């Protein structure tokens, strides 16, 4: 069911009735680990015999929609995880779950628990209530507060890291070429006058090239978003172009870029799509 042995082991422990009540998960990829944990929670709770992807039951669908009341995922609020977030979680888990076997909580960036929020958490990890299962996710367990760490079983989830070139299926040479075009194009977008001569179109007549360039621009904006929100980001892609937009502008531009990538899959004239794109991107900054 899971490629990762440590996750598969949890499924085995579950069947042997030996699941611990709280796990500390150290991972190099929080988002992938979260996806895997959601799958694990489906496996443990699915009333049907879970086969990925389960489309049979309401429970698995609710997990996909992040709408299952008995699954709470807590992210840091600003710079830390606050005591009131933990108090709210405890309130939520006062009752026995209706649809699932477990009430499950997942604490993202659990190293952001401070002493007061960790203390509020102690009830769960110190006197475990049957039916409550917890996961603390961190990229570095050494900076986790000891009161929590010492009361959890630790597992490691390591994911292969893939380079941007690999994920876009391009060579290093092509990447270098695109990295030269992108700053020119973004400079061109910064100009306020509405010049419809499309430099990007002229320098790469191929639709596939333009698509990759737009994906790289999307990745640039996304990593800049990660940087602005104090999350881990890829310095390499950020260095392509110095973005200066604020968070709300970045969010709007991410939407515009995602939309143009969707539109490109329709058979519309590239020139028309790009003209509209240029106008929208300029409308914001
Ligand atoms: Zn299911």
py3Dmol code that shows the C-alpha trace and the ligand (Angstrom):
import py3Dmol

protein = """\
ATOM      1  CA  UNK A   1       0.000   0.000   0.000  1.00  0.00           C
ATOM      2  CA  UNK A   2       2.842   2.408   0.870  1.00  0.00           C
ATOM      3  CA  UNK A   3       6.202   2.566  -0.860  1.00  0.00           C
ATOM      4  CA  UNK A   4       7.693   3.818   2.362  1.00  0.00           C
ATOM      5  CA  UNK A   5       8.409   0.972   4.789  1.00  0.00           C
ATOM      6  CA  UNK A   6       7.887   3.127   7.858  1.00  0.00           C
ATOM      7  CA  UNK A   7       4.325   3.938   6.772  1.00  0.00           C
ATOM      8  CA  UNK A   8       3.622   0.346   5.839  1.00  0.00           C
ATOM      9  CA  UNK A   9       4.839  -0.604   9.321  1.00  0.00           C
ATOM     10  CA  UNK A  10       2.193   1.666  10.847  1.00  0.00           C
ATOM     11  CA  UNK A  11      -0.497  -0.195   8.916  1.00  0.00           C
ATOM     12  CA  UNK A  12       0.876  -3.478  10.264  1.00  0.00           C
ATOM     13  CA  UNK A  13       0.974  -2.090  13.828  1.00  0.00           C
ATOM     14  CA  UNK A  14      -2.638  -1.014  13.406  1.00  0.00           C
ATOM     15  CA  UNK A  15      -3.709  -4.518  12.431  1.00  0.00           C
ATOM     16  CA  UNK A  16      -1.786  -5.902  15.416  1.00  0.00           C
ATOM     17  CA  UNK A  17      -3.487  -3.328  17.637  1.00  0.00           C
ATOM     18  CA  UNK A  18      -0.113  -1.891  18.588  1.00  0.00           C
ATOM     19  CA  UNK A  19      -0.429   1.627  17.221  1.00  0.00           C
ATOM     20  CA  UNK A  20       1.096   4.270  19.491  1.00  0.00           C
ATOM     21  CA  UNK A  21      -1.041   7.294  20.385  1.00  0.00           C
ATOM     22  CA  UNK A  22       1.377   9.911  19.061  1.00  0.00           C
ATOM     23  CA  UNK A  23       4.083   9.938  16.426  1.00  0.00           C
ATOM     24  CA  UNK A  24       6.770  12.458  15.716  1.00  0.00           C
ATOM     25  CA  UNK A  25       7.469  12.445  12.003  1.00  0.00           C
ATOM     26  CA  UNK A  26      10.673  13.925  10.710  1.00  0.00           C
ATOM     27  CA  UNK A  27      10.579  14.513   6.964  1.00  0.00           C
ATOM     28  CA  UNK A  28      12.346  16.431   4.209  1.00  0.00           C
ATOM     29  CA  UNK A  29       9.008  17.168   2.525  1.00  0.00           C
ATOM     30  CA  UNK A  30       6.128  18.282   4.747  1.00  0.00           C
ATOM     31  CA  UNK A  31       3.549  18.445   1.949  1.00  0.00           C
ATOM     32  CA  UNK A  32       4.258  14.941   0.670  1.00  0.00           C
ATOM     33  CA  UNK A  33       4.293  13.602   4.222  1.00  0.00           C
ATOM     34  CA  UNK A  34       0.894  15.221   4.824  1.00  0.00           C
ATOM     35  CA  UNK A  35      -0.529  13.572   1.699  1.00  0.00           C
ATOM     36  CA  UNK A  36       0.793  10.210   2.834  1.00  0.00           C
ATOM     37  CA  UNK A  37      -0.645  10.713   6.308  1.00  0.00           C
ATOM     38  CA  UNK A  38      -4.058  11.513   4.852  1.00  0.00           C
ATOM     39  CA  UNK A  39      -3.851   8.262   2.932  1.00  0.00           C
ATOM     40  CA  UNK A  40      -2.873   6.441   6.120  1.00  0.00           C
ATOM     41  CA  UNK A  41      -5.855   7.941   7.929  1.00  0.00           C
ATOM     42  CA  UNK A  42      -8.107   6.684   5.136  1.00  0.00           C
ATOM     43  CA  UNK A  43      -6.590   3.222   5.434  1.00  0.00           C
ATOM     44  CA  UNK A  44      -7.163   3.154   9.206  1.00  0.00           C
ATOM     45  CA  UNK A  45     -10.700   4.510   9.088  1.00  0.00           C
ATOM     46  CA  UNK A  46     -12.219   3.563   5.736  1.00  0.00           C
ATOM     47  CA  UNK A  47     -15.352   1.457   6.320  1.00  0.00           C
ATOM     48  CA  UNK A  48     -14.865  -0.168   2.922  1.00  0.00           C
ATOM     49  CA  UNK A  49     -11.778  -2.265   2.274  1.00  0.00           C
ATOM     50  CA  UNK A  50      -9.543   0.663   1.317  1.00  0.00           C
ATOM     51  CA  UNK A  51      -8.120   0.469  -2.171  1.00  0.00           C
ATOM     52  CA  UNK A  52      -6.382   3.616  -3.401  1.00  0.00           C
ATOM     53  CA  UNK A  53      -8.035   5.777  -4.467  1.00  0.00           C
ATOM     54  CA  UNK A  54     -11.209   4.975  -2.533  1.00  0.00           C
ATOM     55  CA  UNK A  55     -14.164   6.651  -4.202  1.00  0.00           C
ATOM     56  CA  UNK A  56     -16.653   4.416  -2.451  1.00  0.00           C
ATOM     57  CA  UNK A  57     -17.118   6.061   0.864  1.00  0.00           C
ATOM     58  CA  UNK A  58     -18.073   9.365   2.325  1.00  0.00           C
ATOM     59  CA  UNK A  59     -15.184   9.257   4.778  1.00  0.00           C
ATOM     60  CA  UNK A  60     -12.436   9.133   2.161  1.00  0.00           C
ATOM     61  CA  UNK A  61     -14.195  11.863   0.187  1.00  0.00           C
ATOM     62  CA  UNK A  62     -14.425  14.071   3.259  1.00  0.00           C
ATOM     63  CA  UNK A  63     -10.695  13.603   3.876  1.00  0.00           C
ATOM     64  CA  UNK A  64      -9.977  14.638   0.277  1.00  0.00           C
ATOM     65  CA  UNK A  65     -12.073  17.763   0.789  1.00  0.00           C
ATOM     66  CA  UNK A  66     -10.361  18.454   4.165  1.00  0.00           C
ATOM     67  CA  UNK A  67     -13.825  18.338   5.664  1.00  0.00           C
ATOM     68  CA  UNK A  68     -13.763  15.360   8.019  1.00  0.00           C
ATOM     69  CA  UNK A  69     -14.656  16.630  11.516  1.00  0.00           C
ATOM     70  CA  UNK A  70     -12.519  13.959  13.199  1.00  0.00           C
ATOM     71  CA  UNK A  71      -9.369  15.005  11.333  1.00  0.00           C
ATOM     72  CA  UNK A  72      -7.816  18.283  12.414  1.00  0.00           C
ATOM     73  CA  UNK A  73      -4.724  19.677  10.734  1.00  0.00           C
ATOM     74  CA  UNK A  74      -3.056  22.521  12.589  1.00  0.00           C
ATOM     75  CA  UNK A  75      -0.710  24.938  10.866  1.00  0.00           C
ATOM     76  CA  UNK A  76       1.335  27.624  12.618  1.00  0.00           C
ATOM     77  CA  UNK A  77      -0.675  30.817  13.037  1.00  0.00           C
ATOM     78  CA  UNK A  78       1.837  33.466  12.055  1.00  0.00           C
ATOM     79  CA  UNK A  79       5.193  32.622  13.569  1.00  0.00           C
ATOM     80  CA  UNK A  80       4.068  29.914  15.972  1.00  0.00           C
ATOM     81  CA  UNK A  81       1.437  27.417  17.021  1.00  0.00           C
ATOM     82  CA  UNK A  82      -0.689  29.210  19.586  1.00  0.00           C
ATOM     83  CA  UNK A  83      -2.147  27.864  22.807  1.00  0.00           C
ATOM     84  CA  UNK A  84      -5.711  28.722  21.730  1.00  0.00           C
ATOM     85  CA  UNK A  85      -5.305  26.561  18.602  1.00  0.00           C
ATOM     86  CA  UNK A  86      -4.548  23.601  20.871  1.00  0.00           C
ATOM     87  CA  UNK A  87      -7.416  24.451  23.253  1.00  0.00           C
ATOM     88  CA  UNK A  88      -9.784  24.490  20.275  1.00  0.00           C
ATOM     89  CA  UNK A  89      -8.476  21.106  19.159  1.00  0.00           C
ATOM     90  CA  UNK A  90      -9.121  19.645  22.613  1.00  0.00           C
ATOM     91  CA  UNK A  91     -12.678  21.016  22.537  1.00  0.00           C
ATOM     92  CA  UNK A  92     -13.230  19.394  19.135  1.00  0.00           C
ATOM     93  CA  UNK A  93     -11.992  16.043  20.314  1.00  0.00           C
ATOM     94  CA  UNK A  94     -14.093  15.963  23.475  1.00  0.00           C
ATOM     95  CA  UNK A  95     -16.607  13.809  21.679  1.00  0.00           C
ATOM     96  CA  UNK A  96     -16.281  10.356  20.157  1.00  0.00           C
ATOM     97  CA  UNK A  97     -16.052  10.516  16.351  1.00  0.00           C
ATOM     98  CA  UNK A  98     -19.163   9.606  14.424  1.00  0.00           C
ATOM     99  CA  UNK A  99     -17.830   8.565  11.020  1.00  0.00           C
ATOM    100  CA  UNK A 100     -14.361   7.299  11.869  1.00  0.00           C
ATOM    101  CA  UNK A 101     -12.588   5.039  14.357  1.00  0.00           C
ATOM    102  CA  UNK A 102     -10.136   7.729  15.389  1.00  0.00           C
ATOM    103  CA  UNK A 103     -10.049  11.388  16.156  1.00  0.00           C
ATOM    104  CA  UNK A 104      -6.798  12.333  14.443  1.00  0.00           C
ATOM    105  CA  UNK A 105      -4.766  15.488  14.727  1.00  0.00           C
ATOM    106  CA  UNK A 106      -1.805  16.480  12.588  1.00  0.00           C
ATOM    107  CA  UNK A 107       0.439  19.300  13.773  1.00  0.00           C
ATOM    108  CA  UNK A 108       2.327  20.791  10.834  1.00  0.00           C
ATOM    109  CA  UNK A 109       5.720  22.399  11.602  1.00  0.00           C
ATOM    110  CA  UNK A 110       5.455  21.000  15.117  1.00  0.00           C
ATOM    111  CA  UNK A 111       8.789  22.628  15.974  1.00  0.00           C
ATOM    112  CA  UNK A 112       6.734  25.827  16.133  1.00  0.00           C
ATOM    113  CA  UNK A 113       5.056  24.672  19.360  1.00  0.00           C
ATOM    114  CA  UNK A 114       6.201  26.951  22.166  1.00  0.00           C
ATOM    115  CA  UNK A 115       6.205  26.024  25.830  1.00  0.00           C
ATOM    116  CA  UNK A 116       2.628  27.185  26.479  1.00  0.00           C
ATOM    117  CA  UNK A 117       1.091  25.512  23.414  1.00  0.00           C
ATOM    118  CA  UNK A 118       3.167  22.366  24.093  1.00  0.00           C
ATOM    119  CA  UNK A 119       1.893  22.339  27.682  1.00  0.00           C
ATOM    120  CA  UNK A 120      -1.674  22.589  26.435  1.00  0.00           C
ATOM    121  CA  UNK A 121      -0.855  19.614  24.211  1.00  0.00           C
ATOM    122  CA  UNK A 122       0.460  17.480  27.077  1.00  0.00           C
ATOM    123  CA  UNK A 123      -2.939  16.055  28.000  1.00  0.00           C
ATOM    124  CA  UNK A 124      -3.067  14.297  24.611  1.00  0.00           C
ATOM    125  CA  UNK A 125       0.420  12.893  24.719  1.00  0.00           C
ATOM    126  CA  UNK A 126       0.694  12.172  28.430  1.00  0.00           C
ATOM    127  CA  UNK A 127      -2.630  10.552  29.295  1.00  0.00           C
ATOM    128  CA  UNK A 128      -3.733   9.325  25.909  1.00  0.00           C
ATOM    129  CA  UNK A 129      -7.447   8.914  25.402  1.00  0.00           C
ATOM    130  CA  UNK A 130      -8.315   5.776  23.437  1.00  0.00           C
ATOM    131  CA  UNK A 131      -9.385   6.690  19.932  1.00  0.00           C
ATOM    132  CA  UNK A 132      -7.175   9.771  19.632  1.00  0.00           C
ATOM    133  CA  UNK A 133      -4.222   9.533  17.285  1.00  0.00           C
ATOM    134  CA  UNK A 134      -1.664  12.272  16.748  1.00  0.00           C
ATOM    135  CA  UNK A 135       1.099  13.155  14.339  1.00  0.00           C
ATOM    136  CA  UNK A 136       3.673  15.892  14.844  1.00  0.00           C
ATOM    137  CA  UNK A 137       5.419  16.820  11.607  1.00  0.00           C
ATOM    138  CA  UNK A 138       8.757  18.554  11.484  1.00  0.00           C
ATOM    139  CA  UNK A 139      11.684  18.944   9.134  1.00  0.00           C
ATOM    140  CA  UNK A 140      14.067  18.877  12.087  1.00  0.00           C
ATOM    141  CA  UNK A 141      13.284  16.952  15.253  1.00  0.00           C
ATOM    142  CA  UNK A 142      16.299  18.456  17.024  1.00  0.00           C
ATOM    143  CA  UNK A 143      14.525  21.798  17.320  1.00  0.00           C
ATOM    144  CA  UNK A 144      11.301  20.221  18.679  1.00  0.00           C
ATOM    145  CA  UNK A 145      10.375  21.008  22.237  1.00  0.00           C
ATOM    146  CA  UNK A 146      11.456  18.111  24.498  1.00  0.00           C
ATOM    147  CA  UNK A 147       8.194  17.715  26.427  1.00  0.00           C
ATOM    148  CA  UNK A 148       6.503  16.563  23.212  1.00  0.00           C
ATOM    149  CA  UNK A 149       9.424  14.780  21.569  1.00  0.00           C
ATOM    150  CA  UNK A 150      10.060  12.542  24.557  1.00  0.00           C
ATOM    151  CA  UNK A 151       6.458  11.328  24.584  1.00  0.00           C
ATOM    152  CA  UNK A 152       6.187  10.401  20.910  1.00  0.00           C
ATOM    153  CA  UNK A 153       7.463   7.550  18.837  1.00  0.00           C
ATOM    154  CA  UNK A 154       9.699   8.946  16.139  1.00  0.00           C
ATOM    155  CA  UNK A 155       9.612   7.895  12.506  1.00  0.00           C
ATOM    156  CA  UNK A 156      11.417   9.301   9.504  1.00  0.00           C
ATOM    157  CA  UNK A 157       9.842   9.844   6.093  1.00  0.00           C
ATOM    158  CA  UNK A 158      12.405  10.667   3.448  1.00  0.00           C
ATOM    159  CA  UNK A 159      11.321  11.526  -0.071  1.00  0.00           C
ATOM    160  CA  UNK A 160      13.558  11.669  -3.118  1.00  0.00           C
ATOM    161  CA  UNK A 161      14.262  15.253  -4.104  1.00  0.00           C
ATOM    162  CA  UNK A 162      13.801  15.998  -7.769  1.00  0.00           C
ATOM    163  CA  UNK A 163      15.306  18.994  -9.503  1.00  0.00           C
ATOM    164  CA  UNK A 164      13.173  21.469 -11.409  1.00  0.00           C
ATOM    165  CA  UNK A 165      14.762  20.322 -14.673  1.00  0.00           C
ATOM    166  CA  UNK A 166      13.732  16.734 -13.934  1.00  0.00           C
ATOM    167  CA  UNK A 167      10.165  17.637 -13.067  1.00  0.00           C
ATOM    168  CA  UNK A 168       9.771  19.718 -16.257  1.00  0.00           C
ATOM    169  CA  UNK A 169      11.610  17.119 -18.309  1.00  0.00           C
ATOM    170  CA  UNK A 170      14.121  19.568 -19.793  1.00  0.00           C
ATOM    171  CA  UNK A 171      17.907  19.486 -20.149  1.00  0.00           C
ATOM    172  CA  UNK A 172      20.330  21.716 -18.236  1.00  0.00           C
ATOM    173  CA  UNK A 173      21.019  23.612 -21.487  1.00  0.00           C
ATOM    174  CA  UNK A 174      17.332  24.268 -22.099  1.00  0.00           C
ATOM    175  CA  UNK A 175      16.931  25.388 -18.491  1.00  0.00           C
ATOM    176  CA  UNK A 176      19.837  27.819 -18.924  1.00  0.00           C
ATOM    177  CA  UNK A 177      18.205  29.191 -22.074  1.00  0.00           C
ATOM    178  CA  UNK A 178      14.832  29.683 -20.366  1.00  0.00           C
ATOM    179  CA  UNK A 179      16.540  31.330 -17.393  1.00  0.00           C
ATOM    180  CA  UNK A 180      17.795  34.028 -19.760  1.00  0.00           C
ATOM    181  CA  UNK A 181      14.436  34.618 -21.403  1.00  0.00           C
ATOM    182  CA  UNK A 182      12.396  34.877 -18.190  1.00  0.00           C
ATOM    183  CA  UNK A 183      14.011  38.070 -16.754  1.00  0.00           C
ATOM    184  CA  UNK A 184      13.627  39.759 -20.147  1.00  0.00           C
ATOM    185  CA  UNK A 185       9.995  38.772 -20.311  1.00  0.00           C
ATOM    186  CA  UNK A 186       9.237  39.854 -16.747  1.00  0.00           C
ATOM    187  CA  UNK A 187      11.010  43.172 -17.415  1.00  0.00           C
ATOM    188  CA  UNK A 188       8.812  43.585 -20.455  1.00  0.00           C
ATOM    189  CA  UNK A 189       5.725  42.963 -18.300  1.00  0.00           C
ATOM    190  CA  UNK A 190       6.864  45.678 -15.861  1.00  0.00           C
ATOM    191  CA  UNK A 191       6.697  48.321 -18.581  1.00  0.00           C
ATOM    192  CA  UNK A 192       3.538  50.323 -18.250  1.00  0.00           C
ATOM    193  CA  UNK A 193       2.991  51.116 -21.918  1.00  0.00           C
ATOM    194  CA  UNK A 194       0.824  48.637 -23.738  1.00  0.00           C
ATOM    195  CA  UNK A 195       3.162  47.329 -26.334  1.00  0.00           C
ATOM    196  CA  UNK A 196       1.607  44.328 -27.993  1.00  0.00           C
ATOM    197  CA  UNK A 197       4.807  43.201 -29.639  1.00  0.00           C
ATOM    198  CA  UNK A 198       5.342  39.987 -27.788  1.00  0.00           C
ATOM    199  CA  UNK A 199       9.012  39.388 -27.156  1.00  0.00           C
ATOM    200  CA  UNK A 200       8.351  36.013 -25.602  1.00  0.00           C
ATOM    201  CA  UNK A 201       6.446  34.875 -28.675  1.00  0.00           C
ATOM    202  CA  UNK A 202       9.206  36.093 -30.950  1.00  0.00           C
ATOM    203  CA  UNK A 203      12.013  34.372 -29.103  1.00  0.00           C
ATOM    204  CA  UNK A 204      10.271  30.999 -28.901  1.00  0.00           C
ATOM    205  CA  UNK A 205       7.835  30.164 -31.655  1.00  0.00           C
ATOM    206  CA  UNK A 206       7.092  26.790 -30.097  1.00  0.00           C
ATOM    207  CA  UNK A 207       4.024  26.390 -27.865  1.00  0.00           C
ATOM    208  CA  UNK A 208       5.826  23.799 -25.711  1.00  0.00           C
ATOM    209  CA  UNK A 209       8.652  26.252 -24.959  1.00  0.00           C
ATOM    210  CA  UNK A 210       6.192  28.918 -23.893  1.00  0.00           C
ATOM    211  CA  UNK A 211       4.415  26.459 -21.634  1.00  0.00           C
ATOM    212  CA  UNK A 212       7.663  25.542 -19.863  1.00  0.00           C
ATOM    213  CA  UNK A 213       8.581  29.211 -19.456  1.00  0.00           C
ATOM    214  CA  UNK A 214       5.190  29.900 -17.883  1.00  0.00           C
ATOM    215  CA  UNK A 215       5.614  26.904 -15.570  1.00  0.00           C
ATOM    216  CA  UNK A 216       8.995  28.268 -14.515  1.00  0.00           C
ATOM    217  CA  UNK A 217       7.436  31.687 -13.877  1.00  0.00           C
ATOM    218  CA  UNK A 218       4.731  29.960 -11.839  1.00  0.00           C
ATOM    219  CA  UNK A 219       7.413  28.189  -9.816  1.00  0.00           C
ATOM    220  CA  UNK A 220       9.265  31.490  -9.347  1.00  0.00           C
ATOM    221  CA  UNK A 221       6.149  33.176  -7.963  1.00  0.00           C
ATOM    222  CA  UNK A 222       5.237  30.149  -5.858  1.00  0.00           C
ATOM    223  CA  UNK A 223       8.674  29.979  -4.262  1.00  0.00           C
ATOM    224  CA  UNK A 224       8.564  33.704  -3.626  1.00  0.00           C
ATOM    225  CA  UNK A 225       5.209  33.141  -1.915  1.00  0.00           C
ATOM    226  CA  UNK A 226       6.867  30.447   0.266  1.00  0.00           C
ATOM    227  CA  UNK A 227       9.645  32.888   1.109  1.00  0.00           C
ATOM    228  CA  UNK A 228       7.221  35.668   2.081  1.00  0.00           C
ATOM    229  CA  UNK A 229       5.285  33.279   4.316  1.00  0.00           C
ATOM    230  CA  UNK A 230       8.455  32.014   6.047  1.00  0.00           C
ATOM    231  CA  UNK A 231       8.331  28.550   4.557  1.00  0.00           C
ATOM    232  CA  UNK A 232      11.105  26.572   2.946  1.00  0.00           C
ATOM    233  CA  UNK A 233      11.723  27.685  -0.628  1.00  0.00           C
ATOM    234  CA  UNK A 234      14.055  27.038  -3.537  1.00  0.00           C
ATOM    235  CA  UNK A 235      16.720  29.733  -3.563  1.00  0.00           C
ATOM    236  CA  UNK A 236      17.810  28.672  -7.027  1.00  0.00           C
ATOM    237  CA  UNK A 237      14.528  29.512  -8.743  1.00  0.00           C
ATOM    238  CA  UNK A 238      14.073  32.721  -6.723  1.00  0.00           C
ATOM    239  CA  UNK A 239      17.407  33.954  -8.055  1.00  0.00           C
ATOM    240  CA  UNK A 240      16.088  34.007 -11.635  1.00  0.00           C
ATOM    241  CA  UNK A 241      14.336  37.343 -11.118  1.00  0.00           C
ATOM    242  CA  UNK A 242      14.007  39.746  -8.181  1.00  0.00           C
ATOM    243  CA  UNK A 243      10.246  39.946  -7.550  1.00  0.00           C
ATOM    244  CA  UNK A 244       9.035  42.936  -5.542  1.00  0.00           C
ATOM    245  CA  UNK A 245       5.295  42.307  -5.254  1.00  0.00           C
ATOM    246  CA  UNK A 246       3.556  42.027  -1.899  1.00  0.00           C
ATOM    247  CA  UNK A 247       1.823  38.861  -0.714  1.00  0.00           C
ATOM    248  CA  UNK A 248      -1.609  39.757  -2.025  1.00  0.00           C
ATOM    249  CA  UNK A 249      -0.230  40.678  -5.467  1.00  0.00           C
ATOM    250  CA  UNK A 250       1.731  37.428  -5.533  1.00  0.00           C
ATOM    251  CA  UNK A 251      -1.430  35.465  -4.763  1.00  0.00           C
ATOM    252  CA  UNK A 252      -3.325  37.189  -7.574  1.00  0.00           C
ATOM    253  CA  UNK A 253      -0.514  36.586 -10.034  1.00  0.00           C
ATOM    254  CA  UNK A 254      -0.326  32.920  -9.080  1.00  0.00           C
ATOM    255  CA  UNK A 255      -3.986  32.680 -10.046  1.00  0.00           C
ATOM    256  CA  UNK A 256      -3.430  34.469 -13.357  1.00  0.00           C
ATOM    257  CA  UNK A 257      -0.510  32.209 -14.278  1.00  0.00           C
ATOM    258  CA  UNK A 258      -2.405  29.065 -13.302  1.00  0.00           C
ATOM    259  CA  UNK A 259      -5.330  30.237 -15.444  1.00  0.00           C
ATOM    260  CA  UNK A 260      -3.194  30.861 -18.525  1.00  0.00           C
ATOM    261  CA  UNK A 261      -1.629  27.403 -18.191  1.00  0.00           C
ATOM    262  CA  UNK A 262      -5.129  25.913 -18.183  1.00  0.00           C
ATOM    263  CA  UNK A 263      -6.169  28.031 -21.166  1.00  0.00           C
ATOM    264  CA  UNK A 264      -3.128  26.877 -23.118  1.00  0.00           C
ATOM    265  CA  UNK A 265      -4.494  23.367 -23.168  1.00  0.00           C
ATOM    266  CA  UNK A 266      -7.362  24.661 -25.322  1.00  0.00           C
ATOM    267  CA  UNK A 267      -6.636  25.255 -28.932  1.00  0.00           C
ATOM    268  CA  UNK A 268      -6.702  29.045 -28.806  1.00  0.00           C
ATOM    269  CA  UNK A 269      -4.245  31.307 -30.621  1.00  0.00           C
ATOM    270  CA  UNK A 270      -1.093  31.654 -28.550  1.00  0.00           C
ATOM    271  CA  UNK A 271      -0.823  35.320 -29.420  1.00  0.00           C
ATOM    272  CA  UNK A 272      -4.328  36.053 -28.126  1.00  0.00           C
ATOM    273  CA  UNK A 273      -3.722  34.146 -24.893  1.00  0.00           C
ATOM    274  CA  UNK A 274      -0.436  35.930 -24.252  1.00  0.00           C
ATOM    275  CA  UNK A 275      -1.846  39.378 -25.002  1.00  0.00           C
ATOM    276  CA  UNK A 276      -4.567  38.801 -22.421  1.00  0.00           C
ATOM    277  CA  UNK A 277      -2.011  37.397 -19.986  1.00  0.00           C
ATOM    278  CA  UNK A 278       0.250  40.429 -20.388  1.00  0.00           C
ATOM    279  CA  UNK A 279      -2.647  42.790 -19.724  1.00  0.00           C
ATOM    280  CA  UNK A 280      -3.748  40.916 -16.599  1.00  0.00           C
ATOM    281  CA  UNK A 281      -0.244  40.654 -15.160  1.00  0.00           C
ATOM    282  CA  UNK A 282       0.267  44.378 -15.705  1.00  0.00           C
ATOM    283  CA  UNK A 283      -3.085  45.240 -14.193  1.00  0.00           C
ATOM    284  CA  UNK A 284      -1.881  44.239 -10.771  1.00  0.00           C
ATOM    285  CA  UNK A 285       1.576  45.677 -10.201  1.00  0.00           C
TER     286      UNK A 285
END
"""
ligand_1 = """\
1
ZN
Zn -12.972 4.836 1.783
"""
view = py3Dmol.view(width=600, height=400)
view.addModel(protein, "pdb")
view.setStyle({"model": 0}, {"cartoon": {"style": "trace"}})
view.addModel(ligand_1, "xyz")
view.setStyle({"model": 1}, {"stick": {}})
view.zoomTo()
view.show()
